Amino acid sequence: MTSQLNEDQSEAEAEALVKIAAFSKDPFFAQYFLENVSFQCLERELIKWDAESPRLISILHAYCNTLENSDKGLGNCGDVLPSKVALTIESQLNVYSDDLLHECLLIAISLCKLKPSLISSKLNILRLVQHMTKNAEIKREALTLLVLLFKAAEGTEREKNIFALLSTGSSRRILMDHIVGKIDFRLVEAYKSNNPLLVVFGPLTNKFQQTSDKSTENEKKQQRYEYDVCCLMQQLQHLMLNLQRHKLLRGVLLDDTNAPEKVREFCNVASEADGKINGVSGLKGKKSIFNKLGFATENPLNEFNEVPPGCLALDCIHYFCTKRKDEYEKLVLENCYRADSLECPIGRASIELTKLLAVVFKVGEPVVEDCTDLHPIFFSHDYPFEEIFCICINILDKTWKEMKATAEDFTKVMRVVRAQILRVLQLKPLNLGKFEDGLKKHTYKDIIEHWQKKRELFEEEEMKAPQIIELRKELEREATELVRLQRLKMMERGCRFRCPAKGRGNKDKPCYLILSVNHKFLHYGEVDEKVTEIPPLDKLQKINVAEIKSLTLGKDCAHFNPRRCRDEYYFSLATDSNKPGCLETVDIIATDQKTYQAWVDGIKILAKGKLGKMDSKSAKTEIDMLLNIELKLQLLDLDGVTIPTCPLVVPPLPSNYNFCYSL
C-alpha cells in the first residue's frame, strides 16, 4: 500500500487510502504507519487541499484515523488540519461539496471535544448557523459543533459574543424555520418510549415484509435523528438561558447605580397610574407606593438581594414596566381598586415568579445532554425570558382574581400558576402568542379539574395493587357487618308507612312498623295521622320473625296499584296464619326508595338468608363508601411509600429452629 501512494495512478492511490483508513483503526498498524515515510505523503496531500479531488475525503479519513489510534493522538495534529477544516467550514455555502463539508464538520467536532482551542477561534458562529439550511446530516453536525463551541466558551467573554450572535433576528429565523419548527415531537417521544410509529397489520408476503422492515428501519432512523436534534437544541436553549445565571445568583451591589434607578422608574410609573402620588415627594409617598406594589420594606432593593432570583427579578419587573408600560399600569390600577385583603402583591409576586421560571427552565443548572425539554418559544424573541415573565405575571394576577386569594393564599396561587405554565409548555407552543393563549385557556377551574382527575386515576391505579385487593377483602366483612347492624338499629327505631285501603275508594291508612329489641318480633298497626309519637307496642299487632315465609316486592305484590306507583314502593310479608295451610299477609307501602331498600334489607337479615341476601343498591353504596374511607385511613400511614405491584417474596423456612444467641 505504501508503494501505491507513490504511484501516479489515482485509482491505486484511492484504493490504498481506503485500505489505510480501514486498517488505521488498529492501534498497532496506526503507530507503524505514522512512523513510515508514506505518512508524509498524506501530510503533503493535506497541505495541498485539493477540494476538487475525489481522494480528499479518503485522505482525511486515513490521516485522522492514524493520528487518533496512535500514540500521537488527534489533539496533537498541529495547525494544518484545523486551519484547512475551518477554511472549508468558513467558505461560502456552495463552494465545497456537501460530503466534504460533512467530513470537515465531523473532524471539527472531534477536535473540539479533544482540544477546543485548536478550532474554536477559527470558526465563525454565523457561518455555522447558515450551514443549518443544508441537508439533515450537515444540519445535525453543524448544530453539534455549535453546542460544543458554546460549552467551551462557558464563563468567558466569548460566551456572551456567541449568545449575541445567536440572538440576532437572522440567526433566530434560521434556527426556528430550519431546526425547531421542523422537529416532530411525536417521533421524539416514540424514540424515547422505544415504540415505533410504524405498525404492520395482517399477513404479509415476503416482498411486502421486506419493504415493511425497510420502512420500519427508516422510521427508527428518523426517530433517532429527531431525538438527537431535539437534545442538541435543548442544550443550546439551556446554554443561552444560563447567561442569566450571574443575575440569578447575585444580589444588588452597593456600588450598583442602575438598580436604584430601575426601582425609581417602575415606582414612578406605578405612581402615575395610581394618580395618588403625582407631585408628592418625601418618605410618606414612597412608603405608600411601595406598599401598593406589594413590597414588605421601605427599600425594595433589600428584597432583590435574595438569591435566587437576585437581580434577575429586578430586571424582569423593570422590563415589564418599560416594554409593556400599558399592561403594567393596568395591573397596578386593578390592584388599587381591589379591597386591601384581595390585593395581589406585585413586588413579591414578581420575585417569586422569577424564581419559579428559573426553576422550571433550570436556569443556572448544569447542561444535560440526554434531555428533550426543548421549548420553541425561546427562539421566537430577542428577550424570551423577560417576555415569558410579562405574560406570566398577568396570568398570575388573573388567577389571583379567580381564586379570590388573600395574602395567606400566596403559596396556593403560585402552585396553580406553576401547573398552568407546565401544562402549556407540554404543548410545545411555537411562539409567545400561542403560549399566552394556552395560559388563558388553562384557568384555575381547569387546573383544579385536572388535579382531581389525576388524583382519581392515581387512587384507581393504587387500588389495583394485589396487597390493596387483599386488604379490601379483609375489610369488606367488617363493613358489611356494620351496615347490617345499622339496618337493624334503624328497624328498632321504627318507621311510619302506609297500608292499602281494604275497600274501593278508601284512602290508604298510615301504619307503624317497628322491630323488638330482641329481634324476634315485628310490631305493626294503624296509627292516627296527627300523632307523630311512637305508639305503645301493646297496642300494635306482632309478627313472629321466625314465622315469616316469604317476602314479595314491587309489582308482584297483591296490593300493587299501577296508577299510584309513581313515588311509592311496595312489599308484602307472608306468615303462618291460625288456619292450617293458609298464609297471612302484611302489605306495606314505603314513600321513598331509601326507606324501602333499608327495610327490605333488614327483613332479609332477620330471616338469616332464607329470603335472600342484603343486595340493595343503597347497601352496596354504603359498603363501598365505608371500604374506601377505611382504606384511605389505613393508607395514610403509607403516604410517600410506593406499593409494589408484585407481592413480596416470602423467604423459605429455615432447615431447623435451633437458634442461639450468645451475650
C-alpha positions in Angstrom: 0.0 0.0 0.0 2.8 2.4 0.8 4.3 1.8 -2.7 0.9 2.5 -4.2 0.9 6.0 -2.7 4.0 7.0 -4.6 2.5 5.9 -7.9 0.8 8.4 -10.2 -2.3 6.2 -10.8 -5.1 7.9 -9.0 -7.2 4.8 -8.7 -4.4 2.9 -7.0 -3.9 5.8 -4.6 -7.6 6.0 -3.8 -7.7 2.3 -3.1 -4.7 2.5 -0.9 -6.1 5.4 1.1 -9.3 3.5 1.7 -7.4 0.5 3.0 -5.2 2.7 5.2 -8.3 4.4 6.6 -9.7 0.9 7.5 -6.5 -0.6 8.9 -5.6 2.6 10.8 -8.4 1.7 13.3 -5.9 -0.9 14.6 -3.5 0.8 17.0 -0.5 -1.3 16.0 -1.0 -0.5 12.3 -1.7 3.2 13.0 1.6 3.5 15.0 3.6 1.7 12.3 2.1 3.8 9.5 2.7 7.1 11.5 6.4 6.3 11.7 6.5 5.3 8.0 7.7 7.7 5.2 4.4 7.2 3.4 2.6 9.1 6.1 4.4 12.2 4.9 2.6 11.7 1.5 -0.7 12.2 3.4 0.5 15.3 5.0 1.6 16.8 1.7 -1.8 16.0 0.2 -3.4 17.6 3.2 -1.4 20.8 2.7 -2.4 20.9 -1.0 -6.1 20.5 0.0 -7.4 19.9 -3.5 -11.1 20.2 -2.8 -12.0 19.0 -6.3 -10.1 15.8 -5.8 -12.3 12.8 -5.0 -9.5 11.5 -2.8 -9.6 14.3 -0.3 -12.2 12.7 1.9 -10.2 9.4 1.9 -7.1 11.3 2.8 -8.9 12.9 5.7 -10.2 9.5 6.9 -6.7 8.0 6.7 -5.0 10.9 8.3 -7.4 11.3 11.2 -7.7 7.6 11.9 -3.9 7.2 12.0 -3.5 10.1 14.5 -6.5 9.1 16.6 -5.4 5.5 17.1 -1.7 6.2 17.6 0.3 7.5 20.5 0.3 11.0 19.0 -3.4 11.5 19.2 -5.7 13.7 17.1 -5.3 16.5 19.6 -1.6 16.9 18.5 -2.3 17.2 14.8 -0.6 20.6 14.5 -2.2 23.7 12.9 -2.6 22.4 9.3 -5.6 20.2 9.8 -7.6 22.7 11.9 -6.9 25.5 9.6 -7.9 23.6 6.5 -11.1 22.3 8.1 -12.0 25.7 9.4 -11.4 27.2 6.0 -13.8 24.7 4.4 -16.5 25.4 7.0 -16.0 29.1 6.8 -16.4 29.1 3.0 -19.5 30.1 1.1 -22.2 27.6 1.2 -21.8 26.2 -2.3 -18.1 26.3 -2.7 -17.4 22.8 -1.5 -19.4 19.6 -1.9 -21.8 18.5 0.9 -19.8 15.4 1.5 -16.5 17.3 2.1 -18.3 19.8 4.3 -19.9 17.0 6.3 -16.5 15.3 6.8 -14.9 18.6 7.9 -17.7 19.2 10.4 -17.1 15.7 11.9 -13.4 16.4 12.2 -14.1 19.8 13.8 -16.4 18.1 16.3 -13.6 15.6 17.2 -11.1 18.4 17.6 -13.4 20.5 19.7 -14.1 17.5 22.1 -10.3 16.8 22.5 -8.9 20.4 22.4 -11.3 23.2 21.8 -8.5 25.8 21.4 -7.4 24.1 18.2 -10.6 25.0 16.3 -12.8 27.4 18.3 -11.0 30.7 17.4 -11.0 29.8 13.7 -14.8 29.3 13.3 -17.5 31.9 12.6 -20.7 31.2 14.5 -22.9 32.9 11.9 -21.5 30.6 9.2 -22.3 27.6 11.3 -25.9 28.8 11.6 -26.1 29.3 7.9 -25.0 25.7 7.3 -28.1 24.6 9.1 -30.1 25.4 6.0 -28.5 22.5 4.1 -29.3 18.7 4.3 -30.2 16.9 7.5 -26.7 15.4 8.2 -24.9 18.7 7.8 -27.6 20.4 9.9 -27.1 18.0 12.8 -23.3 18.2 12.7 -23.3 22.0 12.5 -25.6 22.1 15.4 -23.4 19.7 17.4 -20.3 21.8 16.7 -22.2 25.0 17.7 -23.2 23.5 21.1 -19.6 22.3 21.7 -18.2 25.7 20.9 -20.8 27.3 23.3 -19.9 24.9 26.1 -16.2 25.5 25.6 -16.7 29.3 25.9 -18.8 29.0 29.1 -17.7 31.5 31.7 -15.6 33.6 29.2 -16.3 36.8 27.2 -16.7 34.6 24.1 -19.8 33.1 25.6 -21.5 36.5 25.5 -20.4 37.0 21.9 -21.8 33.7 20.9 -25.1 34.5 22.6 -25.3 37.9 20.9 -24.8 36.3 17.5 -27.4 33.7 18.1 -29.9 36.3 19.4 -29.9 38.2 16.1 -33.0 38.1 14.0 -31.4 36.2 11.1 -29.9 33.5 13.4 -33.2 33.0 15.2 -35.1 32.8 11.9 -32.8 30.1 10.7 -33.0 28.1 13.9 -36.8 28.4 14.0 -37.5 27.8 10.3 -34.9 25.0 9.6 -34.5 23.3 13.0 -37.0 23.9 15.8 -40.1 24.4 13.5 -39.4 21.1 11.8 -38.9 18.9 14.8 -41.6 16.2 15.1 -42.0 15.8 18.8 -44.2 12.7 18.2 -41.1 10.9 16.8 -39.0 12.2 19.7 -41.5 10.7 22.2 -41.7 7.5 20.1 -37.9 7.1 20.3 -37.9 7.7 24.0 -40.5 5.1 24.6 -39.0 2.6 22.1 -42.3 2.4 20.4 -42.0 2.8 16.6 -45.0 4.5 15.0 -45.0 2.1 12.1 -47.2 -0.9 12.8 -47.8 -3.7 10.3 -51.2 -5.4 10.3 -52.2 -8.7 8.9 -50.3 -11.4 7.0 -47.6 -10.1 4.6 -45.9 -11.5 1.6 -42.1 -11.8 1.6 -41.7 -8.9 -0.7 -44.1 -6.7 1.3 -42.5 -7.9 4.5 -39.0 -6.7 3.3 -40.5 -3.4 2.3 -42.1 -3.1 5.7 -38.9 -3.9 7.5 -37.0 -1.4 5.5 -39.7 1.2 6.2 -39.5 0.4 9.9 -35.8 0.8 9.9 -36.0 4.2 8.1 -38.7 5.2 10.6 -36.3 4.3 13.5 -33.5 6.3 11.9 -35.8 9.3 11.5 -36.8 9.0 15.2 -33.2 8.9 16.2 -32.4 11.9 14.1 -35.3 13.9 15.5 -34.3 12.9 19.0 -30.7 14.0 18.5 -31.7 17.3 17.1 -34.1 17.9 19.9 -31.5 17.1 22.5 -29.0 19.5 20.8 -31.4 22.3 20.6 -32.3 21.8 24.2 -28.6 22.1 25.1 -28.4 25.3 23.1 -31.5 26.6 24.8 -30.0 25.8 28.2 -26.7 27.4 27.4 -28.4 30.6 26.2 -30.6 30.7 29.4 -27.6 30.1 31.6 -26.3 33.5 30.7 -28.9 34.8 33.2 -27.2 32.8 36.0 -24.9 35.7 37.1 -28.1 37.8 37.6 -29.9 35.0 39.3 -27.2 34.3 41.8 -26.2 37.9 42.6 -28.0 40.5 44.7 -27.9 44.3 44.3 -24.4 45.6 44.9 -23.7 48.7 47.0 -22.0 50.4 44.1 -24.7 49.5 41.6 -26.1 52.8 40.4 -28.5 51.2 37.8 -30.5 49.3 40.4 -31.9 52.3 42.3 -32.8 54.0 39.0 -34.7 50.9 37.9 -36.7 50.8 41.2 -37.4 54.5 40.9 -38.6 54.1 37.3 -41.2 51.3 37.9 -42.3 53.1 41.1 -42.9 56.4 39.2 -44.9 54.6 36.5 -47.0 53.0 39.2 -47.5 56.4 40.9 -48.6 57.9 37.7 -51.1 55.1 37.1 -52.4 55.3 40.7 -52.8 59.1 40.4 -52.4 59.4 44.2 -48.8 60.5 44.5 -48.4 62.8 41.5 -46.2 65.7 42.6 -45.8 64.3 46.1 -42.3 63.7 47.4 -40.9 62.5 50.7 -40.8 59.3 52.6 -44.6 59.1 53.2 -45.4 58.9 49.5 -42.7 56.4 48.8 -43.8 54.2 51.5 -47.4 54.3 50.1 -46.4 53.3 46.6 -44.0 50.6 47.9 -46.9 49.1 49.9 -49.2 49.3 46.9 -46.7 47.4 44.8 -46.5 44.6 47.5 -43.1 45.2 48.9 -42.7 44.5 52.6 -39.9 47.0 53.3 -39.3 50.7 52.7 -36.4 50.0 50.4 -37.3 47.4 47.7 -33.6 47.0 46.9 -33.3 44.9 50.0 -35.9 42.4 48.7 -33.9 41.9 45.5 -30.9 40.7 47.5 -32.4 37.3 48.0 -30.7 34.7 45.7 -32.2 33.3 43.7 -33.7 35.2 42.0 -31.4 38.2 42.8 -31.1 40.9 40.2 -32.9 38.9 37.6 -36.2 39.7 39.3 -35.4 43.4 39.3 -34.5 43.3 35.6 -37.7 41.4 34.8 -40.1 43.8 36.5 -38.2 46.8 35.0 -38.5 45.2 31.5 -42.2 44.8 32.1 -42.5 48.4 33.2 -40.7 49.8 30.2 -41.5 47.5 27.3 -45.1 46.8 28.3 -46.0 50.0 30.1 -49.7 49.9 29.4 -50.1 46.4 30.8 -48.0 47.3 33.9 -50.2 50.4 34.5 -53.4 48.3 34.1 -52.0 45.7 36.6 -51.3 48.4 39.1 -54.7 50.1 38.7 -56.6 46.8 39.0 -55.0 46.1 42.4 -55.5 49.7 43.6 -59.3 49.3 43.2 -59.5 46.0 45.0 -60.1 45.5 48.6 -56.9 45.6 50.7 -57.3 42.0 51.6 -57.6 40.9 48.0 -54.7 42.9 46.5 -52.1 40.9 44.6 -48.6 41.9 46.0 -47.0 42.7 42.6 -43.5 43.1 44.1 -43.5 39.8 46.0 -45.2 38.1 43.1 -42.5 39.3 40.6 -39.8 37.9 42.8 -41.4 34.6 43.4 -42.5 34.3 39.7 -38.9 34.9 38.6 -37.7 32.2 41.0 -40.4 29.8 39.7 -39.5 30.4 36.0 -35.8 29.9 36.8 -36.6 26.5 38.4 -39.0 25.5 35.6 -36.4 26.3 32.9 -33.4 25.1 35.0 -31.5 28.4 34.7 -28.0 28.0 36.2 -28.1 24.2 36.4 -25.6 22.1 34.5 -26.4 21.3 30.9 -27.8 17.7 30.5 -27.1 16.1 27.1 -29.8 13.4 27.1 -32.8 15.7 27.6 -35.7 16.7 25.3 -37.2 19.6 27.3 -37.0 21.9 24.3 -39.3 25.0 24.3 -39.5 26.7 20.9 -40.7 29.9 22.5 -37.1 30.7 23.5 -36.1 31.1 19.8 -39.0 33.3 18.9 -38.0 36.6 20.6 -34.9 38.7 21.4 -35.7 38.6 25.1 -37.6 35.4 25.6 -37.2 35.0 29.4 -38.4 38.6 30.1 -41.3 38.2 27.7 -42.4 35.0 29.4 -42.2 36.8 32.7 -44.5 39.6 31.4 -47.1 37.1 30.2 -47.0 35.0 33.4 -47.3 38.0 35.7 -50.6 38.9 34.0 -51.8 35.3 34.3 -50.8 35.2 37.9 -52.9 38.3 38.6 -55.8 36.7 36.7 -55.5 33.5 38.7 -55.3 35.5 41.9 -58.6 37.2 41.0 -60.3 33.9 40.0 -59.2 32.3 43.3 -60.3 35.4 45.3 -57.0 35.0 47.1 -55.6 36.9 50.0 -52.0 37.2 51.3 -52.3 33.9 53.1 -53.1 32.1 49.8 -50.0 33.3 48.1 -48.3 29.8 48.1 -51.5 28.2 46.7 -51.7 30.7 43.9 -48.1 30.1 42.9 -48.7 26.4 42.9 -51.6 26.9 40.5 -49.6 29.2 38.2 -46.8 26.6 38.1 -49.3 24.0 37.0 -50.6 26.4 34.3 -47.1 27.0 32.9 -46.1 23.4 32.9 -49.3 22.2 31.2 -48.9 24.8 28.4 -45.2 24.0 27.9 -46.1 20.4 27.3 -47.9 21.5 24.2 -44.6 23.0 22.8 -46.0 26.3 21.6 -44.0 27.7 18.7 -44.3 31.4 19.7 -45.2 33.6 22.7 -48.7 34.3 21.3 -49.7 30.7 21.4 -48.0 30.4 24.8 -50.2 33.2 26.2 -53.4 31.8 24.6 -52.6 28.5 26.2 -52.3 30.0 29.6 -55.6 31.9 29.3 -57.3 28.6 28.4 -55.9 26.7 31.4 -57.8 28.6 34.0 -57.9 28.0 37.8 -61.0 25.9 37.3 -59.4 23.8 34.6 -56.3 23.2 36.8 -58.5 22.0 39.7 -60.4 19.6 37.5 -57.1 18.3 36.1 -55.7 17.7 39.6 -58.9 16.0 40.6 -58.8 13.6 37.6 -55.1 13.0 38.2 -55.8 12.1 41.9 -58.7 9.8 41.0 -56.6 8.0 38.4 -53.8 7.6 40.9 -56.1 6.3 43.5 -57.7 3.9 41.0 -54.3 2.5 40.0 -53.3 2.3 43.6 -56.4 0.3 44.5 -55.5 -2.3 41.8 -52.4 -3.5 43.7 -52.6 -7.1 45.0 -52.0 -6.0 48.6 -54.8 -3.5 48.5 -57.2 -6.1 47.0 -56.4 -8.5 49.8 -56.8 -5.7 52.4 -60.1 -4.8 50.8 -61.4 -8.3 51.2 -60.5 -8.3 54.8 -62.2 -5.0 55.5 -65.3 -5.9 53.4 -66.6 -8.3 56.1 -66.3 -5.6 58.7 -68.1 -3.0 56.5 -70.9 -5.4 55.7 -71.4 -6.2 59.3 -71.5 -2.5 60.2 -74.2 -1.9 57.5 -76.2 -4.9 58.7 -76.2 -3.6 62.3 -77.2 -0.1 61.0 -80.2 -1.7 59.3 -81.3 -3.5 62.4 -80.9 -0.3 64.6 -83.0 1.6 62.2 -85.7 -1.0 62.4 -85.6 -0.8 66.2 -86.4 2.9 66.0 -89.4 2.1 63.8 -90.9 3.9 60.7 -94.2 5.2 59.5 -95.6 3.5 56.3 -98.9 3.3 54.6 -101.2 0.3 54.4 -103.5 -0.2 51.4 -107.2 0.5 51.9 -109.5 -2.5 52.1 -112.4 -1.1 50.1 -112.6 0.7 46.8 -112.3 4.4 47.0 -110.9 4.4 50.5 -107.7 6.2 51.2 -104.5 4.3 52.3 -104.1 4.5 56.1 -100.8 5.2 57.9 -99.3 2.4 59.8 -96.3 1.9 62.0 -93.7 -0.8 61.8 -91.1 -1.4 64.5 -88.7 -4.2 65.4 -88.5 -5.5 69.0 -85.2 -5.1 70.9 -84.6 -8.9 70.9 -85.2 -9.0 67.1 -87.8 -11.7 67.5 -91.0 -9.8 66.6 -92.1 -7.1 64.2 -94.9 -4.9 65.6 -97.3 -3.2 63.2 -100.6 -1.5 63.3 -102.6 1.5 62.1 -101.9 4.9 63.7 -103.5 8.3 63.6 -102.1 10.7 61.0 -101.9 13.5 63.5 -99.9 11.5 66.1 -96.2 11.6 65.4 -95.0 9.7 68.6 -94.1 6.1 68.6 -97.3 4.1 69.5 -97.1 1.7 72.5 -96.1 -1.8 71.5 -99.0 -3.4 73.3 -101.5 -1.6 71.0 -99.8 -3.0 67.9 -100.0 -6.4 66.3 -97.0 -8.5 66.2 -95.4 -10.9 63.7 -93.0 -13.6 64.8 -89.9 -13.2 62.7 -89.3 -16.9 62.6 -92.8 -17.4 61.0 -92.1 -15.2 58.0 -92.4 -17.4 55.0 -92.0 -15.1 52.0 -91.2 -11.5 51.0 -92.9 -10.1 47.9 -91.6 -7.0 46.3 -92.8 -4.4 43.8 -95.2 -5.4 41.0 -95.6 -8.9 42.4 -97.5 -7.6 45.4 -101.2 -8.2 45.5 -101.8 -4.6 46.7 -99.7 -3.1 43.8 -101.6 -0.3 42.1 -100.0 0.7 38.8 -101.9 4.0 38.8 -100.4 5.1 42.1 -96.8 3.7 41.9 -95.0 6.7 40.8 -93.3 7.5 44.1 -94.3 4.5 46.1 -92.6 1.3 46.9 -94.5 -1.9 47.7 -93.6 -5.0 49.7 -95.6 -7.8 51.5 -94.8 -10.2 54.3 -96.4 -13.6 54.4 -96.6 -15.5 57.7 -98.3 -18.6 59.0 -102.0 -18.0 60.0 -104.1 -19.7 62.6 -105.8 -21.6 59.8 -103.8 -24.6 58.7 -102.4 -24.3 55.1 -103.1 -20.6 54.9 -100.8 -17.6 55.0 -101.5 -14.2 56.5 -100.0 -11.2 54.6 -99.0 -7.8 55.8 -99.0 -5.2 52.9 -96.8 -2.2 53.3 -96.2 0.9 51.1 -93.0 2.9 51.6 -92.9 6.5 50.4 -89.2 6.8 49.5 -86.6 4.4 48.0 -84.1 4.7 50.8 -86.6 3.6 53.5 -87.9 0.8 51.2 -84.4 -0.6 50.5 -83.3 -0.4 54.1 -86.3 -2.3 55.4 -86.2 -4.9 52.7 -82.5 -5.5 53.6 -83.4 -5.6 57.3 -86.1 -8.2 56.8 -83.7 -10.4 54.8 -81.1 -10.1 57.6 -83.7 -11.1 60.2 -84.6 -14.2 58.0 -81.0 -15.2 58.1 -80.7 -15.7 54.4 -83.9 -17.6 53.8 -85.4 -14.7 51.9 -82.3 -13.7 50.1 -79.1 -11.6 50.7 -78.8 -7.9 51.6 -78.2 -6.8 48.0 -79.9 -3.4 47.6 -78.2 -0.6 45.7 -78.0 1.6 48.9 -76.4 -1.3 50.9 -73.7 -1.7 48.2 -73.1 2.0 48.1 -72.7 2.3 51.8 -70.4 -0.7 52.0 -68.2 0.8 49.2 -68.2 4.1 51.0 -67.1 2.6 54.3 -64.5 0.5 52.5 -63.0 3.5 50.7 -62.9 5.6 53.9 -61.2 2.8 55.9 -58.7 2.0 53.1 -57.7 5.7 52.8 -57.3 5.9 56.6 -55.1 2.9 56.7 -53.1 4.0 53.6 -52.3 7.4 55.3 -49.6 5.5 57.2 -48.1 4.6 53.8 -48.1 8.1 52.4 -45.0 8.5 50.2 -44.3 4.8 50.2 -44.5 3.1 46.8 -46.7 0.0 46.9 -45.0 -2.8 44.9 -47.1 -4.2 42.0 -46.0 -7.8 42.8 -46.4 -9.4 46.2 -43.2 -9.7 48.3 -41.4 -13.0 48.1 -41.7 -14.9 51.3 -38.3 -16.5 52.3 -38.2 -20.3 52.7 -38.5 -21.8 56.1 -35.2 -22.5 57.9 -33.8 -26.0 57.9 -34.1 -26.1 61.7 -35.2 -23.8 64.6 -32.1 -24.3 66.8 -31.5 -20.6 67.2 -28.9 -19.5 69.8 -27.6 -16.1 70.7 -24.6 -15.5 73.0 -24.2 -12.4 75.0 
